[in-house]
Amino acid sequence: MKQFAKHMIATALLSTAVIATPAVAEQKIGIVDVQAIFQAMPQAAEISESINAEFKDQIEEVTQLQRDVQFFSERLQRDAATMSEAEKNELQQKIITAREQYTAKGQPLQQTIQRRSNEERNKLLGLIKQSIDNVAAQGNYDLILNANAASFAKPDLDVSAQVLDSVSKLN
């Protein structure tokens, strides 16, 4: 009886595989490398430049605070032997104050820049998604996979160039 059940299950699996194979063969599949498209887009480089320009003054202020901390620390190490105790305390207080200011201004600025970068990145990824949809519709693709999701794909399945061309026309 067990043998008969095993044969029935094997027959069912085999017939399912035979029936499913032609359905898969009829699908048109494409592969797209979203990361490569993102990096090839001229807008991606512009994002970094525009964000740096937007936060230029704040970045310079935080950078100056960082330089101050480094300068005061190096001076304390270098000249500690010849400094009076009052001078050492004053310099240590300057270091502490500069570090506190750096922390208070640097961390929120970094978070703000990260948030803005993500917003701009998401806009570009939306354009890429729209372009993938356009290429899929024009080429009658049933499925387009991200290249990172596929272990192997024939080069003729790659539609990244078409998507890049399409996304450049959107702007």
Order of alpha helices (4+ residues) and beta strands (2+ residues): alpha-beta-alpha-alpha-alpha-alpha-beta-alpha
